[in-house]
Amino acid sequence: MGSGHVSFHNDMKRIFIASSLLVALVFPINTPATAGDGVLWIAPDNTSSYERSLFKLWVDADGNGCDTRAEVLIKEASVKPKVGAKCKLTGGTWISSYDGVTYKDASKLDIDHLVPLAEAWRSGAWEWDEQQRQDFANDLEQEWALNAVTASVNRSKGDKDISSWLPKKNLCAYLIGWASVKSRYQLSVDKAEALVINKYYKSCGLGHQTKERVVRNPVPTVTSTQGTTNSAVTYQISQVVIDLTTLKLGGILNLTFAMNTNDTEPQSPYCLIDGILNAMPATFVAEARDGGKIWQCVSPIPIQPIEQSPSGRYAVQLLTVFTNNGQKDELRKVVANIDVVSAQSPSATKAPAVKYANCTAAKAAKVTPIKRATNPDLYAMNSGLDRDKDGIACE
């Protein structure tokens, strides 16, 4: 095994220890009694339209003349290249961690996002702002986020998650990296990913467990109002997570949310859930990664089970009130209208798996775009129509 492989494994182990300590802050809500366990929450993929252009690539974040691609090549070289004018790299040796192939020509290497951009989108990045997406796409701090690998191998991987693609080399390191990146960015895993993580949990020493206890709000409608005295003061709710464990049984509604504000003297929020008249004080849980705060609200009375609502959906209104006595303040509040979808809810009718001669025929049949995430059987039959291999055919 070459020195590049040894370094790769050692780095993996070192960062893995750090990520295990971080995970309690990343997922502070609904975690099991053992606070040190890393938890990756299982939730369905979001199937809203993904565009690669939403993630700005290869920026020069530190202004040193080298963009993200060059920085990764310099960092991962087993023999360091010379850095010339305008960050032109000459010389250098690289070992692709996915297949063990050695290169002396950097042009034969791709910089791979270990968690592909499209997969990140499906797992939670759909709700990020432009800066968050750019930070993810150019993350030089997370050891596993970006990797210099054989170009053809990277392109065969495409936007596949770990249930559909795994590297020939360094399998355990890849899985540890996958779990770490997902936890760092609070990205969910779907059931297929969870099966893989649980399969290799012991043999690979994974420090993350998967728990099917929450469903991420797919498309929240959030309305913010301005502060009482200063028109520039705002409050905003995001990252709403609902625990369906008791909701399915007709129990209390338990939800958490992140709150951001530029108020210099913010009040602790109170919550009005589902039309209940008396505001209940929210419980502070942890500092959010983006500088906001994570709060938890619980409804004081049982509510309708999600299975009894039409199509397995349940609408919830969360109203946070920012006065210290819980009285309504119409000028200082945030209202979030949340549409919760049960993991057991009936899925939309899928088009039958028919192979089409071309996209014109597929469009005539009204089955376009053909998305791997929403209709994998139809996509498998027509994957040849996906020219850019982004998981969507006949866009």
C-alpha positions as CSV (number, residue, x, y, z in Angstrom):
1,M,0.0,0.0,0.0
2,G,1.4,3.4,-1.0
3,S,2.1,6.3,1.4
4,G,-0.9,8.1,0.0
5,H,-3.2,5.3,1.2
6,V,-1.6,5.3,4.6
7,S,-2.0,9.0,4.9
8,F,-5.6,8.8,3.7
9,H,-6.5,6.2,6.4
10,N,-4.7,8.1,9.2
11,D,-6.5,11.3,8.2
12,M,-9.8,9.4,8.1
13,K,-9.3,8.1,11.7
14,R,-8.2,11.4,13.0
15,I,-11.1,13.4,11.6
16,F,-13.5,10.6,12.5
17,I,-12.8,11.1,16.2
18,A,-13.4,14.8,15.9
19,S,-16.7,14.3,14.0
20,S,-18.0,12.0,16.7
21,L,-17.6,14.7,19.2
22,L,-19.3,17.2,17.0
23,V,-22.4,15.1,16.2
24,A,-24.2,15.8,19.5
25,L,-24.4,19.5,18.5
26,V,-25.4,18.8,15.0
27,F,-28.3,16.6,16.1
28,P,-29.2,17.8,19.5
29,I,-32.9,16.9,19.4
30,N,-34.5,13.5,19.9
31,T,-31.1,11.8,20.3
32,P,-31.0,8.6,22.3
33,A,-30.0,8.5,26.0
34,T,-26.3,8.0,25.1
35,A,-25.4,11.5,24.1
36,G,-22.1,10.5,22.5
37,D,-23.7,8.4,19.8
38,G,-23.8,10.0,16.4
39,V,-27.3,9.9,14.9
40,L,-28.2,10.3,11.2
41,W,-31.9,10.9,10.9
42,I,-33.8,8.9,8.2
43,A,-36.1,11.0,6.0
44,P,-37.4,10.6,2.4
45,D,-35.5,12.4,-0.3
46,N,-36.8,15.8,-1.4
47,T,-37.7,15.6,-5.1
48,S,-37.9,19.2,-6.0
49,S,-36.0,20.3,-9.1
50,Y,-32.2,20.3,-8.7
51,E,-29.8,22.5,-10.8
52,R,-26.1,22.2,-10.5
53,S,-25.7,25.9,-11.1
54,L,-27.2,26.6,-7.7
55,F,-23.9,25.4,-6.2
56,K,-21.1,27.9,-7.1
57,L,-18.0,25.8,-7.7
58,W,-14.2,26.3,-7.4
59,V,-14.0,29.7,-5.7
60,D,-10.8,31.3,-4.3
61,A,-12.1,31.7,-0.8
62,D,-8.9,32.9,0.8
63,G,-7.8,35.1,-2.2
64,N,-4.4,33.4,-2.6
65,G,-4.9,32.9,-6.3
66,C,-5.7,29.1,-6.0
67,D,-9.3,28.0,-6.5
68,T,-10.9,25.1,-4.6
69,R,-9.8,22.5,-7.2
70,A,-6.1,23.6,-7.0
71,E,-6.2,23.7,-3.2
72,V,-7.5,20.0,-3.1
73,L,-4.8,18.9,-5.6
74,I,-2.1,20.6,-3.5
75,K,-3.4,19.2,-0.2
76,E,-3.9,15.6,-1.4
77,A,-0.7,15.2,-3.4
78,S,1.6,12.4,-2.1
79,V,4.5,14.3,-3.8
80,K,3.7,18.0,-3.7
81,P,3.6,19.9,-7.0
82,K,5.3,23.3,-7.6
83,V,2.9,26.2,-7.5
84,G,3.6,28.8,-10.1
85,A,2.0,32.0,-11.4
86,K,-1.8,32.1,-11.3
87,C,-1.6,28.8,-9.3
88,K,-0.3,26.7,-12.2
89,L,0.7,23.3,-10.9
90,T,3.7,21.5,-12.3
91,G,5.0,18.1,-11.2
92,G,3.3,16.3,-8.3
93,T,2.0,12.8,-7.7
94,W,-1.5,11.7,-6.6
95,I,-3.1,8.4,-5.6
96,S,-6.8,8.1,-6.3
97,S,-8.4,6.9,-3.0
98,Y,-11.3,5.3,-4.8
99,D,-9.3,2.9,-7.0
100,G,-5.7,3.2,-5.9
101,V,-4.4,4.4,-9.3
102,T,-1.3,6.7,-9.2
103,Y,-1.2,9.8,-11.4
104,K,1.5,12.4,-12.3
105,D,-0.9,14.4,-14.5
106,A,-3.5,16.3,-12.5
107,S,-5.7,16.8,-15.5
108,K,-6.7,13.1,-15.3
109,L,-8.2,13.7,-11.8
110,D,-11.6,15.0,-10.9
111,I,-12.4,16.7,-7.7
112,D,-15.3,14.6,-6.3
113,H,-17.9,15.8,-3.8
114,L,-18.0,12.7,-1.6
115,V,-21.7,13.5,-1.0
116,P,-22.7,14.6,-4.5
117,L,-24.3,18.0,-4.9
118,A,-27.6,16.5,-6.2
119,E,-27.7,14.1,-3.2
120,A,-27.0,16.9,-0.8
121,W,-29.9,18.8,-2.4
122,R,-32.3,15.8,-2.0
123,S,-31.1,15.4,1.7
124,G,-31.6,19.0,2.9
125,A,-29.6,21.5,0.8
126,W,-32.9,22.4,-1.0
127,E,-33.6,24.7,1.9
128,W,-30.1,26.3,2.1
129,D,-29.3,29.8,0.9
130,E,-26.8,30.6,-1.8
131,Q,-23.9,31.1,0.6
132,Q,-24.5,27.8,2.4
133,R,-24.6,25.9,-1.0
134,Q,-21.3,27.6,-2.0
135,D,-19.7,26.7,1.3
136,F,-20.7,23.0,0.9
137,A,-19.5,22.9,-2.7
138,N,-16.1,24.3,-1.8
139,D,-15.5,22.9,1.7
140,L,-11.8,22.6,2.4
141,E,-12.2,22.2,6.1
142,Q,-14.0,18.9,6.2
143,E,-11.3,16.3,5.4
144,W,-13.6,14.0,3.4
145,A,-15.8,16.5,1.6
146,L,-13.7,16.9,-1.5
147,N,-11.4,14.2,-3.0
148,A,-9.0,14.1,-6.0
149,V,-9.9,10.9,-7.8
150,T,-9.8,9.1,-11.2
151,A,-12.0,11.1,-13.5
152,S,-13.7,8.1,-15.0
153,V,-14.5,6.6,-11.6
154,N,-16.0,9.9,-10.4
155,R,-18.2,10.0,-13.5
156,S,-19.3,6.4,-13.0
157,K,-20.4,7.4,-9.5
158,G,-22.4,10.4,-10.7
159,D,-24.9,11.5,-8.1
160,K,-25.4,8.1,-6.6
161,D,-25.6,7.6,-2.8
162,I,-24.0,4.8,-0.9
163,S,-26.9,2.4,-1.6
164,S,-26.0,2.6,-5.4
165,W,-22.3,3.1,-5.5
166,L,-19.2,2.3,-3.3
167,P,-15.5,2.6,-4.2
168,K,-13.3,-0.4,-4.8
169,K,-10.7,0.8,-2.3
170,N,-11.1,2.3,1.2
171,L,-14.7,1.3,1.6
172,C,-14.8,1.9,5.3
173,A,-13.1,5.3,5.0
174,Y,-15.7,6.2,2.4
175,L,-18.6,5.3,4.6
176,I,-17.2,7.1,7.6
177,G,-16.7,10.1,5.4
178,W,-20.2,9.9,4.0
179,A,-21.7,9.8,7.5
180,S,-19.5,12.6,8.8
181,V,-20.3,15.0,5.9
182,K,-24.0,14.3,6.3
183,S,-23.9,15.0,10.0
184,R,-21.7,18.1,9.6
185,Y,-24.3,19.6,7.2
186,Q,-27.4,18.2,9.0
187,L,-28.4,16.2,5.9
188,S,-30.7,13.3,6.2
189,V,-30.3,9.7,4.9
190,D,-33.0,7.7,3.2
191,K,-33.9,4.2,4.1
192,A,-31.5,2.6,1.5
193,E,-28.6,4.6,2.8
194,A,-29.5,3.6,6.4
195,L,-29.4,-0.1,5.4
196,V,-25.8,0.3,4.2
197,I,-24.7,2.3,7.2
198,N,-26.2,-0.3,9.6
199,K,-24.7,-3.2,7.6
200,Y,-21.2,-1.8,8.1
201,Y,-21.8,-0.2,11.5
202,K,-19.5,-2.6,13.4
203,S,-17.1,-3.9,10.8
204,C,-16.2,-0.3,9.7
205,G,-16.3,1.2,13.2
206,L,-18.9,3.8,12.1
207,G,-19.7,6.3,14.9
208,H,-23.1,7.1,13.6
209,Q,-26.5,5.3,14.0
210,T,-29.6,5.8,11.9
211,K,-32.9,6.4,13.6
212,E,-36.3,6.7,11.9
213,R,-37.9,9.1,14.3
214,V,-38.2,12.4,12.5
215,V,-39.5,13.6,9.2
216,R,-38.0,16.8,7.8
217,N,-40.6,19.4,6.7
218,P,-40.4,19.1,2.9
219,V,-41.3,22.6,1.8
220,P,-42.0,24.9,4.7
221,T,-44.0,28.2,4.2
222,V,-42.3,30.7,6.5
223,T,-43.5,34.2,7.0
224,S,-41.5,36.6,9.2
225,T,-42.7,39.9,10.6
226,Q,-40.6,42.9,11.7
227,G,-39.8,44.0,15.2
228,T,-41.8,46.4,17.4
229,T,-39.6,49.5,17.3
230,N,-37.0,48.9,14.7
231,S,-38.1,48.0,11.1
232,A,-34.7,46.3,10.6
233,V,-35.3,43.8,13.3
234,T,-36.4,40.4,12.0
235,Y,-37.0,36.9,13.3
236,Q,-37.1,33.8,11.1
237,I,-37.8,30.1,11.6
238,S,-36.0,27.4,9.7
239,Q,-35.0,23.7,9.9
240,V,-38.3,22.6,11.3
241,V,-38.1,19.0,12.4
242,I,-41.2,17.1,13.7
243,D,-41.0,13.9,15.8
244,L,-43.7,11.6,14.4
245,T,-43.2,8.9,17.1
246,T,-46.1,10.1,19.3
247,L,-48.0,11.9,16.5
248,K,-48.7,8.6,14.8
249,L,-50.3,7.4,18.0
250,G,-52.5,10.4,18.4
251,G,-50.2,11.9,21.1
252,I,-48.6,15.2,21.6
253,L,-46.8,17.1,18.8
254,N,-43.1,17.4,19.5
255,L,-41.1,19.7,17.2
256,T,-37.9,21.6,17.1
257,F,-36.8,24.6,15.0
258,A,-33.9,26.9,14.4
259,M,-34.6,30.6,15.1
260,N,-32.4,33.4,13.7
261,T,-32.7,37.1,14.6
262,N,-30.7,40.3,14.4
263,D,-32.5,41.6,17.6
264,T,-29.9,42.8,20.1
265,E,-32.1,41.8,23.0
266,P,-34.0,38.7,21.8
267,Q,-36.7,37.2,24.0
268,S,-37.0,33.4,24.5
269,P,-39.9,32.3,22.2
270,Y,-43.2,31.0,23.2
271,C,-45.1,28.6,20.9
272,L,-48.7,28.3,19.8
273,I,-49.2,25.0,18.1
274,D,-52.2,23.9,16.1
275,G,-54.6,26.6,17.3
276,I,-54.1,25.9,21.0
277,L,-55.0,29.2,22.8
278,N,-52.3,29.3,25.5
279,A,-48.8,30.0,24.5
280,M,-46.3,27.5,25.8
281,P,-42.7,28.4,26.5
282,A,-40.1,26.9,24.2
283,T,-37.1,25.0,25.6
284,F,-33.6,26.0,24.5
285,V,-31.7,23.0,23.2
286,A,-28.4,24.1,21.6
287,E,-26.7,26.7,19.4
288,A,-27.3,26.2,15.7
289,R,-24.4,25.8,13.3
290,D,-25.3,29.0,11.5
291,G,-25.3,31.1,14.6
292,G,-29.0,30.8,15.5
293,K,-30.5,28.8,18.3
294,I,-32.4,25.5,18.4
295,W,-35.6,25.4,20.3
296,Q,-38.1,22.7,21.2
297,C,-41.9,23.1,21.5
298,V,-44.4,20.5,22.7
299,S,-48.2,20.7,22.3
300,P,-50.0,20.3,25.7
301,I,-52.8,18.2,24.4
302,P,-53.1,15.1,22.0
303,I,-53.7,15.9,18.4
304,Q,-55.0,14.0,15.3
305,P,-52.8,11.0,14.2
306,I,-51.2,11.7,10.9
307,E,-52.6,8.5,9.4
308,Q,-56.1,9.9,9.9
309,S,-55.4,13.0,8.0
310,P,-56.1,13.1,4.2
311,S,-53.4,11.4,2.1
312,G,-51.2,11.0,5.1
313,R,-50.5,14.7,5.5
314,Y,-50.9,16.9,8.5
315,A,-50.9,20.7,8.5
316,V,-49.4,22.4,11.6
317,Q,-49.2,26.1,12.4
318,L,-46.3,27.1,14.6
319,L,-46.5,30.6,16.0
320,T,-43.7,31.9,18.2
321,V,-44.3,34.9,20.4
322,F,-41.3,36.9,21.5
323,T,-42.5,38.6,24.7
324,N,-41.2,37.3,28.0
325,N,-44.6,36.6,29.4
326,G,-46.0,34.6,26.5
327,Q,-48.6,37.3,25.5
328,K,-49.2,37.7,21.8
329,D,-47.3,40.4,20.1
330,E,-48.6,40.8,16.6
331,L,-45.6,42.9,15.5
332,R,-43.0,40.6,16.9
333,K,-43.6,37.1,15.8
334,V,-42.9,34.4,13.2
335,V,-45.6,32.1,11.7
336,A,-44.5,28.9,10.1
337,N,-47.2,26.9,8.2
338,I,-45.8,23.3,8.1
339,D,-47.1,20.5,5.9
340,V,-45.9,17.3,7.4
341,V,-45.8,14.1,5.2
342,S,-45.9,10.7,6.8
343,A,-43.3,8.3,5.7
344,Q,-46.1,5.8,5.3
345,S,-48.3,8.1,3.2
346,P,-49.4,6.9,-0.2
347,S,-46.9,7.9,-2.9
348,A,-47.9,9.6,-6.0
349,T,-48.8,7.4,-8.9
350,K,-45.7,6.5,-10.9
351,A,-45.5,6.2,-14.6
352,P,-45.0,2.5,-15.7
353,A,-41.4,1.4,-16.6
354,V,-41.5,1.7,-20.3
355,K,-38.4,2.2,-22.5
356,Y,-38.8,5.2,-24.9
357,A,-36.9,5.6,-28.1
358,N,-36.1,9.3,-27.4
359,C,-37.1,12.2,-25.2
360,T,-39.7,13.3,-27.8
361,A,-41.5,10.0,-27.3
362,A,-41.2,10.3,-23.5
363,K,-42.6,13.9,-23.6
364,A,-45.5,12.7,-25.8
365,A,-46.3,10.1,-23.1
366,K,-46.2,12.9,-20.5
367,V,-43.6,11.2,-18.2
368,T,-40.9,13.8,-18.4
369,P,-38.7,14.7,-16.7
370,I,-37.7,11.2,-15.8
371,K,-36.1,11.4,-12.3
372,R,-34.2,8.6,-10.7
373,A,-35.2,9.8,-7.3
374,T,-39.0,9.6,-7.9
375,N,-39.3,6.7,-10.4
376,P,-36.1,4.6,-10.3
377,D,-37.6,1.8,-12.5
378,L,-38.6,4.2,-15.3
379,Y,-35.3,5.9,-15.0
380,A,-33.4,2.6,-15.2
381,M,-35.2,1.8,-18.4
382,N,-34.3,5.2,-19.9
383,S,-31.0,6.1,-18.3
384,G,-29.5,6.4,-21.8
385,L,-31.6,9.6,-22.3
386,D,-29.8,11.2,-19.3
387,R,-27.0,12.8,-21.3
388,D,-25.4,14.7,-18.4
389,K,-25.8,11.8,-16.0
390,D,-27.3,14.0,-13.3
391,G,-30.1,11.6,-12.4
392,I,-32.7,13.4,-14.5
393,A,-33.5,12.3,-18.1
394,C,-35.3,14.5,-20.7
395,E,-35.1,17.6,-18.6
